[in-house]
Amino acid sequence: MTETIKSLEDLRCEIDEIDVAMHELILRRTRVVTHIAAAKGKSGGANFVPGREARVLRRLLARHDGPFPRPALARIWREMISVYAAMQGPYALVAYADGADQTCWDLARDQFGSHGAMTPLSNSRDVVARVFSGEAALGVLPIPNDDDADCWWRALCVADAPRIVARLPFVPGGNARGGDAGAYAIARVPLDPSGNDRALLVIESEDAIRRAILHDLLDSVGLRPGAIISRHEEIWMHLIEVDGFVGPDHPVLGQLEELPAVSRACAIGGFAVPIAAPLAAS
Protein backbone atom coordinates (compact mmCIF):
# COMPACT_ATOMS: atom_id res chain seq x y z
CA MET A 1 0.00 0.00 0.00
CA THR A 2 1.55 3.31 -1.10
CA GLU A 3 1.97 6.39 1.05
CA THR A 4 -0.48 8.25 -1.24
CA ILE A 5 -3.24 5.71 -0.58
CA LYS A 6 -2.49 5.76 3.14
CA SER A 7 -2.77 9.55 3.11
CA LEU A 8 -6.11 9.34 1.30
CA GLU A 9 -7.41 6.88 3.88
CA ASP A 10 -6.24 9.18 6.68
CA LEU A 11 -8.08 12.09 5.11
CA ARG A 12 -11.25 10.06 4.80
CA CYS A 13 -10.98 9.07 8.44
CA GLU A 14 -10.64 12.74 9.33
CA ILE A 15 -13.81 13.49 7.34
CA ASP A 16 -15.61 10.73 9.24
CA GLU A 17 -14.54 12.30 12.53
CA ILE A 18 -15.73 15.72 11.33
CA ASP A 19 -19.09 14.24 10.30
CA VAL A 20 -19.56 12.78 13.78
CA ALA A 21 -18.64 16.10 15.37
CA MET A 22 -21.06 17.99 13.12
CA HIS A 23 -23.83 15.54 13.94
CA GLU A 24 -23.17 15.93 17.66
CA LEU A 25 -23.48 19.71 17.28
CA ILE A 26 -26.78 19.30 15.44
CA LEU A 27 -28.06 17.13 18.27
CA ARG A 28 -26.83 19.67 20.81
CA ARG A 29 -28.54 22.50 18.94
CA THR A 30 -31.73 20.44 18.86
CA ARG A 31 -31.66 20.04 22.64
CA VAL A 32 -31.26 23.79 23.06
CA VAL A 33 -34.19 24.43 20.71
CA THR A 34 -36.43 22.12 22.74
CA HIS A 35 -35.64 24.26 25.80
CA ILE A 36 -36.42 27.40 23.80
CA ALA A 37 -39.74 25.87 22.70
CA ALA A 38 -40.61 25.13 26.32
CA ALA A 39 -39.76 28.69 27.35
CA LYS A 40 -41.81 30.17 24.51
CA GLY A 41 -44.71 27.90 25.39
CA LYS A 42 -45.01 29.76 28.66
CA SER A 43 -44.62 33.22 27.12
CA GLY A 44 -46.43 32.71 23.80
CA GLY A 45 -43.40 33.69 21.72
CA ALA A 46 -43.30 33.22 17.95
CA ASN A 47 -41.64 30.10 16.56
CA PHE A 48 -39.52 32.07 14.11
CA VAL A 49 -37.99 35.54 14.27
CA PRO A 50 -37.20 36.94 10.80
CA GLY A 51 -34.78 39.66 11.89
CA ARG A 52 -32.74 37.32 14.04
CA GLU A 53 -32.61 34.71 11.28
CA ALA A 54 -31.24 37.35 8.90
CA ARG A 55 -28.60 38.36 11.44
CA VAL A 56 -27.50 34.72 11.82
CA LEU A 57 -27.05 34.28 8.07
CA ARG A 58 -25.26 37.60 7.63
CA ARG A 59 -22.85 36.70 10.41
CA LEU A 60 -22.14 33.27 8.90
CA LEU A 61 -21.60 34.63 5.40
CA ALA A 62 -19.40 37.47 6.68
CA ARG A 63 -16.98 35.01 8.31
CA HIS A 64 -17.16 32.43 5.51
CA ASP A 65 -13.99 31.67 3.59
CA GLY A 66 -12.78 29.07 1.12
CA PRO A 67 -14.22 27.34 -1.95
CA PHE A 68 -17.45 26.06 -0.34
CA PRO A 69 -20.22 28.05 -2.12
CA ARG A 70 -21.96 30.72 -0.07
CA PRO A 71 -25.45 29.85 -1.45
CA ALA A 72 -24.93 26.23 -0.40
CA LEU A 73 -23.90 27.30 3.11
CA ALA A 74 -26.97 29.52 3.37
CA ARG A 75 -29.22 26.71 2.15
CA ILE A 76 -27.88 24.33 4.81
CA TRP A 77 -28.55 26.86 7.54
CA ARG A 78 -31.97 27.82 6.18
CA GLU A 79 -32.94 24.14 6.20
CA MET A 80 -31.86 23.78 9.82
CA ILE A 81 -33.50 27.03 10.90
CA SER A 82 -36.78 25.96 9.32
CA VAL A 83 -36.70 22.53 10.95
CA TYR A 84 -36.07 24.06 14.35
CA ALA A 85 -38.87 26.60 13.80
CA ALA A 86 -41.26 23.76 12.94
CA MET A 87 -40.28 22.03 16.17
CA GLN A 88 -41.57 25.05 18.08
CA GLY A 89 -45.01 25.38 16.55
CA PRO A 90 -47.18 25.25 13.40
CA TYR A 91 -45.16 25.82 10.24
CA ALA A 92 -47.53 25.10 7.34
CA LEU A 93 -46.78 27.13 4.20
CA VAL A 94 -48.85 28.31 1.27
CA ALA A 95 -47.29 29.74 -1.88
CA TYR A 96 -48.65 31.35 -5.02
CA ALA A 97 -48.16 29.02 -7.99
CA ASP A 98 -50.07 29.21 -11.25
CA GLY A 99 -49.25 27.15 -14.33
CA ALA A 100 -45.73 27.85 -15.49
CA ASP A 101 -45.23 30.51 -12.82
CA GLN A 102 -43.61 28.53 -10.01
CA THR A 103 -41.26 31.27 -8.78
CA CYS A 104 -42.90 31.75 -5.38
CA TRP A 105 -42.97 27.99 -4.79
CA ASP A 106 -39.25 27.68 -5.58
CA LEU A 107 -38.30 30.67 -3.44
CA ALA A 108 -40.41 29.36 -0.56
CA ARG A 109 -38.63 26.00 -0.67
CA ASP A 110 -35.21 27.68 -0.79
CA GLN A 111 -36.05 29.91 2.20
CA PHE A 112 -38.23 27.72 4.38
CA GLY A 113 -36.88 24.25 3.75
CA SER A 114 -37.96 21.03 2.08
CA HIS A 115 -39.42 19.23 5.10
CA GLY A 116 -42.57 21.24 5.79
CA ALA A 117 -46.05 20.92 4.32
CA MET A 118 -46.54 23.50 1.56
CA THR A 119 -49.67 24.05 -0.52
CA PRO A 120 -49.73 25.78 -3.93
CA LEU A 121 -52.54 28.26 -4.52
CA SER A 122 -53.28 29.90 -7.87
CA ASN A 123 -54.88 33.02 -6.35
CA SER A 124 -52.83 35.53 -4.35
CA ARG A 125 -55.80 36.54 -2.22
CA ASP A 126 -56.26 32.91 -1.19
CA VAL A 127 -52.66 32.89 0.05
CA VAL A 128 -53.37 35.96 2.18
CA ALA A 129 -56.64 34.46 3.43
CA ARG A 130 -54.96 31.21 4.59
CA VAL A 131 -52.40 33.13 6.64
CA PHE A 132 -55.06 35.58 7.83
CA SER A 133 -57.18 32.71 9.19
CA GLY A 134 -54.26 30.87 10.77
CA GLU A 135 -54.55 27.84 8.47
CA ALA A 136 -50.99 28.58 7.34
CA ALA A 137 -48.11 30.08 9.31
CA LEU A 138 -46.43 31.54 6.23
CA GLY A 139 -47.48 32.67 2.78
CA VAL A 140 -45.26 33.52 -0.19
CA LEU A 141 -46.52 35.98 -2.80
CA PRO A 142 -45.20 37.76 -5.89
CA ILE A 143 -43.58 41.17 -5.59
CA PRO A 144 -46.33 43.61 -6.66
CA ASN A 145 -46.22 45.53 -9.94
CA ASP A 146 -48.22 48.48 -11.25
CA ASP A 147 -50.06 46.33 -13.80
CA ASP A 148 -51.05 43.48 -11.44
CA ALA A 149 -54.64 42.34 -11.80
CA ASP A 150 -54.69 41.23 -8.16
CA CYS A 151 -53.70 43.93 -5.66
CA TRP A 152 -53.21 41.46 -2.78
CA TRP A 153 -51.28 43.85 -0.52
CA ARG A 154 -54.40 45.94 0.08
CA ALA A 155 -55.71 43.16 2.36
CA LEU A 156 -52.82 43.84 4.77
CA CYS A 157 -53.99 47.37 5.55
CA VAL A 158 -56.03 46.43 8.61
CA ALA A 159 -54.90 46.21 12.21
CA ASP A 160 -55.15 42.43 12.66
CA ALA A 161 -53.70 41.41 9.27
CA PRO A 162 -50.54 39.38 8.69
CA ARG A 163 -47.48 41.41 7.82
CA ILE A 164 -44.77 41.15 5.20
CA VAL A 165 -41.78 39.73 7.06
CA ALA A 166 -39.22 38.81 4.39
CA ARG A 167 -38.16 39.45 0.83
CA LEU A 168 -36.96 36.43 -1.12
CA PRO A 169 -34.42 35.36 -2.11
CA PHE A 170 -32.43 36.49 0.92
CA VAL A 171 -29.24 34.98 -0.49
CA PRO A 172 -28.77 34.92 -4.28
CA GLY A 173 -27.98 31.70 -6.10
CA GLY A 174 -30.98 29.54 -5.21
CA ASN A 175 -33.04 27.22 -7.39
CA ALA A 176 -35.90 29.52 -8.39
CA ARG A 177 -36.99 29.22 -12.01
CA GLY A 178 -38.16 32.84 -12.23
CA GLY A 179 -34.84 34.48 -13.02
CA ASP A 180 -34.58 37.79 -11.16
CA ALA A 181 -38.19 37.69 -9.93
CA GLY A 182 -38.65 37.98 -6.18
CA ALA A 183 -41.32 37.32 -3.60
CA TYR A 184 -42.57 38.51 -0.23
CA ALA A 185 -43.28 36.24 2.72
CA ILE A 186 -46.17 37.14 5.02
CA ALA A 187 -46.83 35.86 8.54
CA ARG A 188 -48.38 36.73 11.88
CA VAL A 189 -45.18 37.29 13.83
CA PRO A 190 -43.80 40.44 15.45
CA LEU A 191 -41.38 42.33 13.25
CA ASP A 192 -37.88 42.62 14.67
CA PRO A 193 -35.11 44.80 13.24
CA SER A 194 -32.16 43.00 11.68
CA GLY A 195 -29.87 46.03 11.62
CA ASN A 196 -30.31 46.62 7.88
CA ASP A 197 -33.98 46.78 6.97
CA ARG A 198 -36.58 48.19 4.64
CA ALA A 199 -40.18 48.89 5.48
CA LEU A 200 -43.32 48.71 3.36
CA LEU A 201 -45.81 51.51 3.83
CA VAL A 202 -49.21 52.15 2.27
CA ILE A 203 -50.31 55.74 1.80
CA GLU A 204 -53.93 56.42 0.92
CA SER A 205 -55.07 59.60 -0.82
CA GLU A 206 -58.30 60.93 -2.28
CA ASP A 207 -56.51 62.37 -5.29
CA ALA A 208 -53.74 61.08 -7.50
CA ILE A 209 -50.23 61.95 -6.31
CA ARG A 210 -47.35 61.96 -8.75
CA ARG A 211 -44.39 59.86 -7.70
CA ALA A 212 -42.11 62.88 -7.54
CA ILE A 213 -44.52 64.45 -5.04
CA LEU A 214 -44.65 61.22 -3.02
CA HIS A 215 -40.86 61.29 -2.86
CA ASP A 216 -41.00 64.86 -1.54
CA LEU A 217 -43.65 63.97 1.06
CA LEU A 218 -41.57 61.07 2.35
CA ASP A 219 -38.40 63.13 2.35
CA SER A 220 -40.20 65.75 4.46
CA VAL A 221 -40.61 63.24 7.31
CA GLY A 222 -37.12 61.79 6.98
CA LEU A 223 -37.90 58.67 4.92
CA ARG A 224 -35.86 57.54 1.91
CA PRO A 225 -38.22 55.95 -0.60
CA GLY A 226 -37.45 53.26 -3.14
CA ALA A 227 -40.02 51.38 -5.23
CA ILE A 228 -43.54 52.84 -5.44
CA ILE A 229 -46.65 51.00 -6.70
CA SER A 230 -49.83 53.07 -7.15
CA ARG A 231 -53.36 51.76 -7.62
CA HIS A 232 -56.76 53.42 -7.83
CA GLU A 233 -59.74 51.42 -6.57
CA GLU A 234 -62.25 53.89 -5.09
CA ILE A 235 -59.29 55.63 -3.47
CA TRP A 236 -55.63 55.93 -4.40
CA MET A 237 -53.30 53.54 -2.59
CA HIS A 238 -49.53 53.73 -2.86
CA LEU A 239 -47.29 50.85 -1.76
CA ILE A 240 -43.90 52.32 -0.92
CA GLU A 241 -40.63 50.71 0.07
CA VAL A 242 -38.49 52.86 2.36
CA ASP A 243 -35.12 52.45 4.00
CA GLY A 244 -35.11 51.57 7.69
CA PHE A 245 -37.31 49.77 10.19
CA VAL A 246 -40.83 51.20 10.61
CA GLY A 247 -43.12 49.35 13.00
CA PRO A 248 -46.93 49.64 13.04
CA ASP A 249 -46.83 52.30 15.78
CA HIS A 250 -43.90 54.32 14.47
CA PRO A 251 -44.48 58.09 14.94
CA VAL A 252 -43.56 58.78 11.31
CA LEU A 253 -46.94 57.33 10.28
CA GLY A 254 -48.71 60.02 12.27
CA GLN A 255 -46.48 62.65 10.69
CA LEU A 256 -47.48 61.44 7.25
CA GLU A 257 -51.19 61.54 8.11
CA GLU A 258 -50.81 65.20 9.13
CA LEU A 259 -49.83 66.08 5.56
CA PRO A 260 -52.78 67.56 3.58
CA ALA A 261 -52.39 65.17 0.63
CA VAL A 262 -52.47 62.01 2.78
CA SER A 263 -55.70 60.44 4.02
CA ARG A 264 -54.08 57.52 5.85
CA ALA A 265 -50.68 55.91 6.30
CA CYS A 266 -49.92 52.44 7.63
CA ALA A 267 -47.02 50.02 7.79
CA ILE A 268 -47.78 46.59 6.32
CA GLY A 269 -44.44 45.00 7.12
CA GLY A 270 -40.80 45.06 6.30
CA PHE A 271 -37.83 42.84 5.66
CA ALA A 272 -34.15 42.38 6.30
CA VAL A 273 -32.28 43.68 3.26
CA PRO A 274 -31.23 40.65 1.20
CA ILE A 275 -27.58 39.93 0.65
CA ALA A 276 -26.18 42.15 -2.12
CA ALA A 277 -29.62 43.68 -2.88
CA PRO A 278 -29.58 47.33 -4.01
CA LEU A 279 -32.42 49.70 -3.15
CA ALA A 280 -35.10 49.23 -5.79
CA ALA A 281 -35.51 52.19 -8.12
CA SER A 282 -38.91 53.81 -8.52
N, C-alpha and C positions, 0 to 999 in steps of 0.2 A: 504494500500500500504506500503510495507516494506521499510526500509531505504536503503537496497541493490538495490531495483528497482528504488528508487528515485535517488540514486547515478548513476546508469546506464543511466537514462534519462538525468541527468545533464551532464554526459560525452558526450552523443550524441548531446546535445545542443551545447557543446563546439566544437565538430567536425563540426557541421553546421556553427558555427561562423568562424572557421578556413577556411572552404571551401569558404565562402563568401570573406574572406580576401585574400585568394589565387587567387580567380577569379578577384578581384579588381586589384591585382598586375599584373596579366596577361593582363588585359585591359590597365593598365598604361604602361606596357612594349610595348604593341602594339602601343600606341600613340607615344611613343618615337621612335619606329622603323619607323613609317610613316614620322616623321621628318628627320630621317636618310636617308630614301629613297629620300625625296625631296632634301636634301643636296647633295647626290650622283648623283642625276639626273642632277645637274648643273656641277658636276666635272667629271662625267663619272666613278665613283668608282665601284668596283666589288660588287656584291650582297652577296657574302660570302667570308670570310677571313680565310683560313684553320688554320694558326698559332694562330690567336686570339681565334678561336673556341676551339683549343686544350688547350690553357691557361685557358679558362673559365672552361672546364671540369676538368682539373688538380686541379684548385683552389677549386672547389666544392668537389671533392673527397678527397682532403687533409683535409678539415675541417669536412667531414662527420663523424657522430658517430651514434651508436645505431643499432638496428636490421634491419632497412630498407635496403634491398640489394643494394650494390653499382651499379651493372649492371642495376637495375631497375631505380635508380636515373639518371644514365647516359642516359638511353633510354628516360626518360621524357624530359631531357634537349635537347637531340639530336632532338627529335620530334619538340620541340618549336623552336630551332635554325633553323631547316629546313623550318618550316612554315614562320618564319620571313624573311628568305633568299628569299623564293618564293614571298613574298610580295614586294620585292625590284627589281625583274626582272625575266627573264626566268629561269626556274629551271627544265626543262625536263631532264630525266635521260635515259641512255641506259646501259644495263648490259649484259655481256656474260652469256648465259645460253644455254646448249646443252644437251637434253635428261635428264639423271639422274643427270647431273652435274649442280646443281642449287646454288652452293656456292656463286658465285658473286651476284646473285639476292638476296639471303638472307642477305648477308653482306651489300649490297646497301640499303635494306629496314631498317636494323638496324641502319645504319649510317645517312641516308638521309630522313628518315621518311616514313610514310605510305600514306601521302596525295597526293604526287606528281605523275604526269604521268611518268611511267617507261616502257620501251620497252625492251623485251628480244631479243638478237641477237645471233645466233649460230656461228658467225665468229668474232674473235677478231679484225681483220682488219676493219670490218664494224663498230665496236664500236668506234675505233679510227677515222674512216672517218666521223661518225656522229658528233663527237665533233669537229673535224677539220673544218667541214663545218659550224658549228654553229647551226645545227639542234638540237643538245642536248647540255645542259650546262655542264653535267657531264657524264663520262663513267666509268664503273667499270670492271676491267679486272683481269685475274688470275695472280698471282705472277709467273714470268718466271722461267723455268727450262732448264737445258742443253739439254734435249731430246725433247723440244717442237717442234712440226711441224710448228707452226706459230710463227715467231719471231716478234711479233707486236711492240715491243719497238723500233725497227729500224726506224719506221715511225716518231718517235719523235725527230730524230736527224737533224732537219732543223729549221731555225731561227723562222719561224712563226707557229710552231707546238704547240698543247696543251702540257701541262707539267703534270707530276705525282705530285699530291698535297697531297695525303694521303695514308696511309697504313691501311687496315682494317683487323680485327676489332681494333678500337682504345681502347676500353674497353672490356676485356674478359667477357664471360658469355652471349653472345647473342644467337640468334636463328638459326644460320647458320647450315646447315646439312652437311657441309664438314669437320667436325672434326677440326683439327688444320690448315687446309688450309686457306690461306689469299688471299687478293686481293689488287690491287692498284686502286685508283681513279685518273682520269685525267680530266683536265679542262683548260680553258683559263682564268686563274686569276693570278695576281702577287703572287709570293711566298713570304711569310713573316715568319721570324723566330719565333719559339714558345719558344725558350730558351733551348730546348733539341731536336735536330733534326738530321736527317740523310739525306744525299744527294745521288742522283743516277747519276753516270757519265757513259759515253760511251767513251771508248778508242779504236781508230782504229789503226791497224798495218798491214803492208804488210806481215809480217811473223808471225808465231805462237809464242806466248809468254807463257811460263809456268807460272802457278799461283804463284809460289814462286817468280819468277822474277817480276811479276806484283805487288806483295806485296812490294818488294824492291823499285820499281819505285815510288809507292805511298808514301812509308815511306820517300823517298828522298825529297819529296816536302811537308812533314808534314801532310800527310793524313793517317788516320787509316782505313784500308779496312776491310770489312766484306765479305758478299756473293759476289761471282764472277760467272757470266755466260758468256761463250765464244761460239761464233758461227763463222763459216767460210762460207761466201757467196760472192765470188769474193775477198773480203778482210776479215781480221779478225776483229771482233767487240766484245768488252768485256764490259758487263754491270756490274758495280761495285757499291756496296753500301759502303759509307764511313761515318764516324762520322762527325757531324757538318753541318752547313748550307753553301752551295755553290751555289751562284746564277749564272745566265748565263754569267755574265761578271766578275766573280771572277778571280783575277790574277793567281791563282793556275792552271787554265786551260792553260794559256800561258806557265807556267813553265813546265807543262807536255808535251806540244807540242815541247818544245825545246829539249826534250830527244830524242836521236837517234832512239830508238825503236818505238817511237810513231809518227804516221802520223797525227792524229787529236784527240782532246779531247773536249768533250762538256758535259754540264750538262743538263739532261732531266727531272729534277724535284727533289723533295725531300719530306720529310714528318716529322711531329711531331712524336717523338718516342712514340709508343703505351704504355699504362699503363702496367707495369710489363713485357715489351718485352725485352729480352736479345739481344745483337748484334748477328746477324746471323753468323754462322760459314761458312767458305769457304770450 
